[in-house]
Amino acid sequence: MAVRVRLRVRGRESKYLELVVLANGGAESPRPLIAMDPETAAKICFKGWEGFERYEVVEASSIREVSIYPQAVVLELLDDEGLVLSSVTADLAVEEGLIEPLITDVTIDALGIEVVSFGKGLWRHARDPPGMVRRSAV
C-alpha cells in the first residue's frame, strides 16, 4: 500500500478534475508540482499549450523528458466528504508513460499532508485533531 490522496486539480480555464494521486515522498521538486500523463492533462486544457519548459528528470531507474508548465494549476486537498482541507498553486509536469498522477515532497508539505505510515497508507492533515488518522484514497 502507499499513501494516495484525493485532489481537485484546477486548470487555468477553470476546468478541473478530481483525482486520486500518489504522495511520492521520494520525488523531489524545488516548488510544488503534480505530474500526470498527457491524456489526463489534456482534460484540463494542457494539450499543446505554450509556455512549457522541457526538463530531464532523473528517476530511480531512468532519465526521462517532461514538459513543465510553471504555476499552472491549483491543487485542493479533499477530505472524504469532498471538503477542501488545503490548497496550493503548483507546477504541472506532463510525462509520457506515467502510470498514475503523483505529487512531490514539497507539494506534500505545502498541502499539510503528514504521512503516518507509507506501508499502511495512513496519513493525517496538519490541522487534524491529535490522534486522527486518515486512510489512503482509492
C-alpha positions in Angstrom: 0.0 0.0 0.0 1.1 3.6 -0.5 -0.3 7.0 0.6 -2.8 8.3 -2.0 -4.9 11.4 -1.5 -7.8 12.9 -3.3 -7.1 16.2 -5.1 -9.2 18.7 -7.1 -6.9 19.9 -9.8 -8.0 23.3 -11.3 -6.5 24.5 -14.6 -6.2 28.0 -16.0 -9.6 27.9 -17.7 -11.4 26.9 -14.5 -11.7 23.3 -15.7 -11.0 20.8 -13.0 -10.6 17.1 -12.3 -10.8 15.2 -9.1 -8.0 12.7 -9.0 -6.5 10.2 -6.6 -2.8 10.9 -6.6 0.2 9.2 -5.2 2.0 11.1 -2.4 5.5 10.3 -3.5 7.9 11.5 -0.8 10.8 10.2 -2.9 10.0 12.6 -5.8 11.8 15.8 -5.3 11.0 19.3 -6.7 12.0 22.8 -5.9 8.4 24.1 -6.0 5.0 22.4 -5.5 4.4 20.1 -8.5 1.9 17.5 -9.7 2.9 15.1 -12.5 0.5 13.4 -14.8 0.2 11.8 -18.3 -0.7 13.9 -21.3 -4.2 12.4 -21.6 -5.1 13.4 -18.1 -3.5 16.8 -18.5 -5.5 17.4 -21.7 -8.7 17.1 -19.8 -7.9 20.4 -18.0 -6.7 22.0 -21.2 -3.0 21.3 -21.2 -2.6 19.9 -24.7 -0.2 21.9 -26.8 -0.1 24.9 -24.6 2.7 27.3 -24.9 4.9 28.4 -22.0 6.2 25.0 -21.0 9.8 24.2 -20.1 11.5 20.9 -21.0 13.5 19.1 -18.4 15.3 15.8 -18.0 14.0 14.2 -14.8 16.2 11.6 -13.0 14.1 8.8 -11.7 15.1 5.7 -9.7 15.7 3.6 -12.9 15.7 6.1 -15.8 16.1 9.6 -17.1 13.0 11.0 -18.8 12.0 14.2 -20.5 9.0 16.1 -19.1 7.2 19.3 -20.0 6.6 21.6 -17.0 4.0 24.3 -17.0 5.0 26.7 -14.2 2.3 27.6 -11.7 -0.3 26.2 -14.0 -2.7 24.5 -11.6 -4.3 24.9 -8.1 -4.3 21.7 -6.1 -7.0 21.3 -3.4 -6.6 18.5 -0.9 -10.0 17.0 -0.3 -11.3 15.0 2.7 -13.7 12.0 2.4 -16.7 14.3 2.1 -15.1 16.5 -0.6 -14.4 19.4 1.6 -11.1 21.3 0.9 -8.5 20.8 3.6 -5.8 23.0 2.0 -4.7 24.3 -1.4 -1.5 25.3 -3.2 -0.6 26.7 -6.6 1.7 24.2 -8.4 3.6 23.4 -11.5 2.2 20.8 -13.8 4.7 18.2 -15.2 3.4 16.3 -18.2 5.2 13.0 -18.7 4.5 10.3 -21.3 4.0 6.8 -19.9 3.3 7.9 -16.3 1.0 5.3 -14.8 -0.7 7.4 -12.1 -0.6 11.1 -11.1 1.8 11.9 -8.3 2.8 14.8 -6.1 6.3 15.6 -4.9 7.9 16.1 -1.5 7.4 19.9 -1.5 3.8 19.5 -2.6 3.1 17.1 0.2 4.5 19.5 2.7 2.7 22.5 1.2 -0.7 20.7 1.4 -0.1 19.8 5.1 0.0 16.1 4.5 1.7 14.3 7.3 2.5 10.6 6.4 1.9 8.3 9.4 2.8 5.1 7.5 3.6 4.7 3.9 3.4 0.9 4.2 -0.1 1.0 5.7 -1.3 4.0 3.6 -2.0 6.2 6.7 -1.8 10.0 6.8 -3.2 13.0 8.6 -3.6 16.6 7.8 -1.6 19.2 9.7 -4.8 20.7 11.1 -6.4 17.4 12.1 -7.1 16.9 15.8 -4.5 14.9 17.7 -4.8 11.2 17.1 -6.9 11.5 13.9 -5.5 9.3 11.1 -6.8 9.0 7.6 -6.6 6.1 5.2 -5.2 6.2 1.7 -7.8 7.2 -1.0 -8.9 4.6 -3.5 
